[in-house]
Amino acid sequence: MASNLEAFEEARKYIAGGVNSPVRAFRAVGDTPLFFASGYGSKVTDIEGHEYIDYVGSWGPHILGHASEPVITAITRAARSSTSFGAPTVSETVLARLIVEALPGVDRVRLTNSGTEATMSALRLARGFTGRSLVVKFAGCYHGHVDSLLVAAGSGALTLGNPDSKGVSDAVAQETIVLPYNDVGAIEHAFQKYGDRIAATIIEPVAGNMGVIPPVRGYLESVAAITNEAGAVFIMDEVMTGFRVAWGGAQRLLEHKPDLTVLGKVIGGGMPLAAFGGRADIMAALAPDGPVYQAGTLSGNPVAVSAGIAALTQLRNNPGIYRRLEVLSARLEHGLRTGAARCGVPVYLARCGSMLTLFFQDGPVRNLADAKRSDTKRFALFHKIMREQGHYLPPSQFEAWFVSNAHTFKDIDATIDAAERAFAEL
């Protein structure tokens, strides 16, 4: 059996960068990526035979744990009937109904294959519905690799964006206004200047891609009110938080109803599946009913949809799962914070439900500028020590950890003990 290093060297011969998504390369932690062979419950095993307690969970989808029996059974049954039709199936309606009934802000839904595709489609829909072109986003919130959202802030809070990736044109980037997260004044000023040109505001209700950063009290309500008063569309990106922080997502947990919602990860049960949905009048602008075109040959793939139905059905029928996740996550949060304090290591721990991030700094962390003050070298060493002790963490300071229902109290306590040993070495 090849080692992880040998597998990576071989992959680099045929795959750009050796990986199919950049963070997997482990460059942020200066290490060699792990190549996995299997996963079951809370554990994953790499090709060298090392087993790890997993806090990545395929970046969030495995809320029930790896290879959850209801999900695997549903996938197997669906695949035996065909892996794809390119035509409607009743199962698509079943999944759509589950989503609509759970999320306050969704009257109709459209299924896609990835969060990026869903976000791109939601923005096109907002532009088509309003007849406007500009979009407001927030620094540090990631919405997929859509050209207009791979944008860095301009030289001031009220300037239009600049490309944050080669291949994104200046013209596309300048359709996006980038503002600091958790700053109501910034969005007030942006709408004062550009309000009649803004089609939509898109936001992660709980940020997860600059590390977990919850909104401050009243922030989401203010953003939504300012957006709607100007006649723009308020889009909540719940690709990460949807059905992860609560049944019905962050919008139900935080009691807020967006105009459009983007979903992914958990709704696919670990398969490639995403969705966008929202108010009936806005969704009516989509083809074939309306003038905004959106399509996908594999959208509503029956195998992926079956996995999503199985996962959501388990979550809907077993509300105790969310209560258990809260207990496990709170236990992990407390243990990490206590261990760091005992060893004199400054950390700031942010958590929402079963998502959390351990920032290597004193904090508080309220936005991207705050997050960037973290000691990434210290995190990289912490990550290496934890991996050597059999714990698989996200290979970046600026990502969320995910707890699953498959984690046990024994897993959590083992991680807390390992973390204290790691803190002691820092």
C-alpha positions as CSV (number, residue, x, y, z in Angstrom):
1,M,0.0,0.0,0.0
2,A,1.3,3.4,-0.9
3,S,2.0,6.0,1.8
4,N,0.2,9.3,1.8
5,L,3.3,11.1,0.5
6,E,3.6,8.6,-2.4
7,A,-0.1,8.9,-3.2
8,F,0.2,12.7,-3.3
9,E,3.3,12.6,-5.5
10,E,1.4,10.3,-7.9
11,A,-1.7,12.4,-7.8
12,R,0.4,15.5,-8.8
13,K,1.3,13.8,-12.0
14,Y,-2.3,13.8,-13.2
15,I,-4.4,16.1,-11.0
16,A,-3.8,19.9,-11.0
17,G,-2.0,20.6,-7.7
18,G,-2.6,16.9,-6.7
19,V,-6.0,17.7,-5.3
20,N,-9.5,18.5,-6.6
21,S,-10.1,21.3,-4.0
22,P,-7.2,23.5,-2.8
23,V,-7.6,23.2,1.0
24,R,-7.1,19.4,0.8
25,A,-3.4,20.0,-0.1
26,F,-2.6,20.8,3.6
27,R,-0.4,23.8,2.5
28,A,-2.0,25.9,5.3
29,V,-0.5,23.5,7.9
30,G,2.7,22.7,6.0
31,D,2.0,19.0,5.8
32,T,1.3,16.2,3.4
33,P,-2.4,15.6,2.7
34,L,-4.1,12.4,4.0
35,F,-5.6,10.0,1.5
36,F,-8.6,8.2,3.0
37,A,-9.6,4.6,2.4
38,S,-12.7,4.4,4.6
39,G,-14.9,6.0,7.1
40,Y,-17.5,4.7,9.6
41,G,-19.3,6.6,12.3
42,S,-17.0,9.2,13.8
43,K,-13.8,7.6,12.5
44,V,-11.8,7.7,9.2
45,T,-8.9,5.6,8.1
46,D,-6.2,6.6,5.7
47,I,-4.4,4.5,3.2
48,E,-1.6,3.8,5.6
49,G,-4.1,2.2,8.0
50,H,-4.1,5.1,10.6
51,E,-7.5,5.7,12.2
52,Y,-8.6,9.2,13.2
53,I,-11.5,10.7,15.1
54,D,-12.9,13.0,12.4
55,Y,-14.0,16.6,12.9
56,V,-14.1,17.4,9.2
57,G,-17.0,15.2,8.3
58,S,-16.5,15.9,4.5
59,W,-16.7,19.6,5.5
60,G,-20.1,19.3,7.2
61,P,-22.4,16.9,5.4
62,H,-21.9,13.9,7.7
63,I,-24.0,15.1,10.6
64,L,-25.1,11.5,11.1
65,G,-21.5,10.2,10.8
66,H,-19.8,8.4,8.0
67,A,-21.6,5.5,6.2
68,S,-24.9,6.1,8.1
69,E,-26.9,2.9,7.5
70,P,-30.2,4.7,6.4
71,V,-28.2,6.8,4.0
72,I,-26.2,3.9,2.5
73,T,-29.4,1.8,2.2
74,A,-31.2,4.6,0.4
75,I,-28.2,5.1,-2.0
76,T,-27.9,1.4,-2.8
77,R,-31.7,1.1,-3.5
78,A,-31.7,4.2,-5.7
79,A,-28.6,3.1,-7.7
80,R,-30.2,-0.2,-8.5
81,S,-33.0,1.6,-10.3
82,S,-30.5,3.8,-12.4
83,T,-27.9,6.4,-11.5
84,S,-29.5,9.1,-13.6
85,F,-32.6,9.8,-15.8
86,G,-32.3,13.5,-16.8
87,A,-36.0,13.6,-16.2
88,P,-38.3,14.2,-13.2
89,T,-38.6,11.7,-10.4
90,V,-41.0,11.6,-7.5
91,S,-38.1,11.6,-5.0
92,E,-37.1,15.1,-6.1
93,T,-40.6,16.3,-4.9
94,V,-40.2,14.4,-1.6
95,L,-36.9,16.1,-0.9
96,A,-38.2,19.5,-2.0
97,R,-41.2,19.1,0.3
98,L,-38.9,18.3,3.3
99,I,-36.9,21.5,2.6
100,V,-39.9,23.7,2.1
101,E,-41.7,22.4,5.3
102,A,-38.5,22.9,7.4
103,L,-37.3,26.4,6.3
104,P,-39.4,29.5,7.0
105,G,-37.9,31.4,4.1
106,V,-38.5,28.8,1.3
107,D,-41.8,28.5,-0.6
108,R,-40.3,26.8,-3.7
109,V,-37.0,25.2,-4.3
110,R,-34.7,24.2,-7.2
111,L,-32.1,21.4,-6.9
112,T,-28.6,21.7,-8.2
113,N,-25.3,19.8,-7.9
114,S,-23.1,22.0,-5.8
115,G,-23.3,25.0,-3.5
116,T,-21.4,27.1,-6.0
117,E,-24.0,26.3,-8.7
118,A,-26.8,27.1,-6.3
119,T,-25.2,30.5,-5.3
120,M,-24.5,31.4,-8.9
121,S,-28.2,30.7,-9.8
122,A,-29.6,32.6,-6.8
123,L,-27.6,35.7,-7.8
124,R,-28.8,35.5,-11.4
125,L,-32.3,35.1,-10.1
126,A,-32.0,38.1,-7.8
127,R,-30.6,40.2,-10.7
128,G,-33.3,39.0,-13.1
129,F,-36.1,39.7,-10.5
130,T,-34.9,43.2,-9.6
131,G,-33.4,44.3,-12.9
132,R,-30.3,45.5,-11.1
133,S,-26.7,44.3,-11.2
134,L,-24.7,45.0,-8.0
135,V,-24.4,42.5,-5.2
136,V,-23.3,43.1,-1.6
137,K,-21.2,40.4,0.1
138,F,-19.1,40.3,3.3
139,A,-15.4,39.9,3.6
140,G,-14.5,36.3,4.8
141,C,-17.9,34.8,3.8
142,Y,-17.3,32.2,1.1
143,H,-20.1,31.5,-1.4
144,G,-18.4,29.1,-3.8
145,H,-16.1,29.9,-6.7
146,V,-18.5,32.1,-8.5
147,D,-16.6,34.8,-10.4
148,S,-18.4,37.8,-9.0
149,L,-17.9,36.5,-5.4
150,L,-14.2,35.8,-5.7
151,V,-13.6,39.4,-4.8
152,A,-11.6,41.3,-2.3
153,A,-12.6,44.6,-0.8
154,G,-11.7,47.8,-2.6
155,S,-9.5,50.5,-1.1
156,G,-12.4,51.7,1.1
157,A,-15.6,50.3,2.5
158,L,-17.7,52.0,-0.2
159,T,-15.6,51.1,-3.2
160,L,-16.4,48.3,-5.6
161,G,-14.5,45.0,-5.5
162,N,-11.2,43.9,-7.0
163,P,-10.5,40.4,-8.4
164,D,-9.3,38.0,-5.7
165,S,-8.4,35.3,-8.2
166,K,-6.7,35.3,-11.6
167,G,-9.3,34.7,-14.3
168,V,-11.9,37.0,-12.7
169,S,-12.2,40.2,-14.8
170,D,-12.3,43.7,-13.3
171,A,-15.7,44.2,-14.9
172,V,-17.2,41.2,-13.1
173,A,-15.5,42.0,-9.8
174,Q,-16.8,45.6,-9.9
175,E,-20.4,44.2,-9.7
176,T,-19.7,43.3,-6.1
177,I,-19.4,45.5,-3.0
178,V,-17.4,43.9,-0.2
179,L,-18.1,45.0,3.4
180,P,-16.9,43.9,6.8
181,Y,-19.0,41.3,8.6
182,N,-20.9,42.4,11.8
183,D,-20.7,46.1,10.9
184,V,-24.2,47.6,10.4
185,G,-22.8,51.1,9.6
186,A,-20.9,49.7,6.6
187,I,-24.0,48.3,5.0
188,E,-26.0,51.5,5.8
189,H,-23.4,53.5,3.9
190,A,-23.2,51.1,1.0
191,F,-27.0,51.3,0.4
192,Q,-26.9,55.1,0.8
193,K,-24.5,55.2,-2.1
194,Y,-25.5,52.3,-4.3
195,G,-29.0,51.4,-3.1
196,D,-30.9,51.8,-6.4
197,R,-28.3,49.6,-8.2
198,I,-28.1,46.7,-5.7
199,A,-29.9,43.5,-6.6
200,A,-29.0,41.5,-3.6
201,T,-27.2,41.1,-0.3
202,I,-25.7,37.6,0.3
203,I,-24.5,36.6,3.7
204,E,-23.6,33.5,5.8
205,P,-26.0,33.8,8.8
206,V,-23.2,32.2,10.8
207,A,-19.9,32.6,9.1
208,G,-18.0,29.4,8.7
209,N,-15.2,30.1,6.2
210,M,-13.2,32.5,8.2
211,G,-13.7,30.3,11.1
212,V,-17.0,30.1,12.9
213,I,-18.2,33.7,13.6
214,P,-21.8,34.2,14.8
215,P,-23.6,37.4,14.0
216,V,-23.8,40.0,16.8
217,R,-27.2,40.7,18.3
218,G,-29.5,42.5,15.8
219,Y,-27.0,42.3,12.9
220,L,-28.9,40.0,10.5
221,E,-32.2,41.8,11.2
222,S,-30.5,45.1,10.3
223,V,-28.9,43.8,7.1
224,A,-32.2,42.3,6.0
225,A,-34.2,45.5,6.8
226,I,-31.7,47.8,4.9
227,T,-31.6,45.4,2.0
228,N,-35.4,45.0,1.7
229,E,-36.1,48.8,2.2
230,A,-34.0,49.4,-0.9
231,G,-36.0,46.8,-2.9
232,A,-33.1,44.4,-3.1
233,V,-33.2,40.6,-2.3
234,F,-31.8,39.3,1.0
235,I,-30.0,36.0,0.3
236,M,-29.0,33.7,3.2
237,D,-26.2,31.3,2.3
238,E,-27.0,28.2,4.4
239,V,-24.8,25.8,2.5
240,M,-22.9,25.1,5.7
241,T,-25.5,26.0,8.4
242,G,-28.6,24.5,6.7
243,F,-29.9,21.6,8.9
244,R,-26.5,21.6,10.6
245,V,-27.0,24.1,13.4
246,A,-30.7,23.2,13.8
247,W,-33.6,21.6,12.0
248,G,-34.6,24.3,9.5
249,G,-31.1,25.8,9.6
250,A,-29.9,29.1,11.0
251,Q,-33.0,31.0,9.8
252,R,-35.1,28.9,12.2
253,L,-32.6,29.0,15.0
254,L,-32.1,32.8,14.7
255,E,-35.8,33.4,13.8
256,H,-35.1,35.2,10.6
257,K,-36.8,34.7,7.2
258,P,-34.7,35.5,4.1
259,D,-36.0,36.2,0.6
260,L,-33.8,33.5,-0.9
261,T,-31.8,30.6,0.7
262,V,-28.9,28.6,-0.6
263,L,-28.4,25.1,0.7
264,G,-25.9,22.2,0.3
265,K,-23.9,19.7,2.4
266,V,-26.3,18.1,4.9
267,I,-29.2,18.1,2.4
268,G,-27.2,15.7,0.2
269,G,-26.3,13.2,2.9
270,G,-22.7,13.3,1.7
271,M,-23.6,13.2,-2.0
272,P,-23.1,16.1,-4.5
273,L,-26.4,18.0,-4.1
274,A,-27.4,21.5,-3.3
275,A,-30.4,23.8,-3.7
276,F,-31.7,27.3,-3.7
277,G,-35.2,28.4,-2.9
278,G,-37.3,31.2,-1.5
279,R,-40.3,33.4,-1.9
280,A,-42.8,32.1,-4.4
281,D,-42.9,35.3,-6.4
282,I,-39.1,35.4,-6.8
283,M,-38.9,31.7,-7.7
284,A,-41.6,32.2,-10.3
285,A,-39.1,34.2,-12.3
286,L,-37.1,31.0,-13.0
287,A,-37.5,29.2,-16.4
288,P,-39.7,27.5,-17.5
289,D,-42.2,29.8,-15.8
290,G,-40.2,33.0,-16.0
291,P,-37.4,34.7,-18.0
292,V,-34.4,33.7,-15.7
293,Y,-32.7,30.6,-17.2
294,Q,-31.1,27.9,-15.0
295,A,-30.6,24.3,-15.8
296,G,-28.5,21.2,-15.1
297,T,-28.4,17.8,-16.7
298,L,-27.7,16.0,-13.4
299,S,-29.8,18.3,-11.2
300,G,-32.0,16.3,-8.9
301,N,-29.9,13.2,-9.4
302,P,-31.9,10.3,-8.0
303,V,-29.0,8.7,-6.1
304,A,-28.0,12.0,-4.4
305,V,-31.6,12.9,-3.7
306,S,-32.2,9.5,-2.0
307,A,-29.3,10.2,0.3
308,G,-30.6,13.6,1.1
309,I,-34.1,12.3,1.9
310,A,-32.6,9.6,4.2
311,A,-30.5,12.1,6.0
312,L,-33.2,14.7,6.5
313,T,-35.8,12.1,7.5
314,Q,-33.5,10.9,10.2
315,L,-33.0,14.5,11.5
316,R,-36.7,15.3,11.3
317,N,-37.9,12.1,13.0
318,N,-35.3,12.2,15.7
319,P,-35.2,15.7,17.3
320,G,-33.0,14.3,20.0
321,I,-30.1,14.3,17.6
322,Y,-29.8,18.1,17.8
323,R,-30.0,18.0,21.6
324,R,-27.3,15.4,21.7
325,L,-25.1,17.4,19.2
326,E,-25.4,20.4,21.5
327,V,-24.3,18.5,24.5
328,L,-21.4,16.9,22.7
329,S,-20.3,20.2,21.2
330,A,-20.6,22.2,24.4
331,R,-18.5,19.5,26.2
332,L,-15.8,19.8,23.5
333,E,-15.9,23.6,23.6
334,H,-15.5,23.7,27.4
335,G,-12.8,21.1,27.4
336,L,-10.7,22.9,24.7
337,R,-11.0,26.2,26.4
338,T,-10.1,24.8,29.8
339,G,-7.2,22.9,28.5
340,A,-5.7,25.9,26.7
341,A,-6.1,28.1,29.8
342,R,-4.4,25.4,32.0
343,C,-1.4,25.4,29.6
344,G,-1.3,29.2,29.2
345,V,-2.1,29.2,25.5
346,P,-4.3,32.1,24.3
347,V,-7.3,30.9,22.4
348,Y,-10.7,32.2,21.4
349,L,-13.4,29.6,20.8
350,A,-16.5,30.4,18.8
351,R,-19.3,27.9,18.4
352,C,-22.8,27.6,16.9
353,G,-24.5,24.3,17.5
354,S,-22.2,21.5,16.2
355,M,-19.9,24.0,14.3
356,L,-16.9,25.5,16.1
357,T,-13.5,27.1,15.6
358,L,-10.5,27.3,17.9
359,F,-8.8,30.6,17.1
360,F,-5.2,30.9,18.3
361,Q,-5.5,34.4,19.7
362,D,-7.2,36.1,22.7
363,G,-10.2,37.4,20.6
364,P,-12.9,38.4,20.3
365,V,-13.3,37.5,16.7
366,R,-16.2,39.3,15.0
367,N,-15.0,39.6,11.3
368,L,-12.2,38.7,8.9
369,A,-9.8,41.3,10.2
370,D,-10.1,39.9,13.7
371,A,-9.7,36.3,12.4
372,K,-6.5,37.2,10.6
373,R,-4.8,38.1,13.8
374,S,-4.8,34.4,14.7
375,D,-1.4,32.7,15.1
376,T,-1.5,30.4,12.1
377,K,2.0,28.9,12.8
378,R,0.8,27.8,16.2
379,F,-2.4,26.4,14.7
380,A,-0.3,24.4,12.2
381,L,1.8,22.9,15.0
382,F,-1.4,22.1,16.9
383,H,-2.9,20.4,13.9
384,K,0.2,18.3,13.4
385,I,0.3,17.2,17.0
386,M,-3.4,16.3,17.0
387,R,-3.1,14.4,13.8
388,E,-0.2,12.4,15.3
389,Q,-2.5,11.5,18.2
390,G,-5.2,10.3,15.9
391,H,-7.5,13.3,15.5
392,Y,-8.4,14.7,12.0
393,L,-9.0,18.5,12.1
394,P,-9.7,20.9,9.3
395,P,-6.2,21.7,7.8
396,S,-6.7,25.5,8.1
397,Q,-7.1,27.9,11.0
398,F,-10.0,29.5,9.1
399,E,-12.3,26.5,8.8
400,A,-15.0,25.0,11.0
401,W,-14.8,21.8,13.0
402,F,-17.9,19.6,12.8
403,V,-19.3,17.3,15.5
404,S,-21.5,14.4,14.3
405,N,-24.1,12.4,16.0
406,A,-21.8,9.4,15.6
407,H,-19.3,11.0,18.0
408,T,-19.3,9.5,21.5
409,F,-18.5,11.0,24.8
410,K,-15.4,8.9,24.8
411,D,-14.4,10.4,21.4
412,I,-14.9,13.9,22.8
413,D,-13.0,13.3,26.0
414,A,-10.2,11.7,24.0
415,T,-10.0,14.8,21.8
416,I,-10.0,17.1,24.9
417,D,-7.1,15.1,26.4
418,A,-5.1,15.1,23.2
419,A,-5.7,18.8,22.8
420,E,-4.3,19.5,26.3
421,R,-1.2,17.5,25.5
422,A,-0.9,19.5,22.3
423,F,-1.3,22.8,24.1
424,A,1.4,21.8,26.5
425,E,3.8,21.4,23.6
426,L,3.1,24.8,22.0
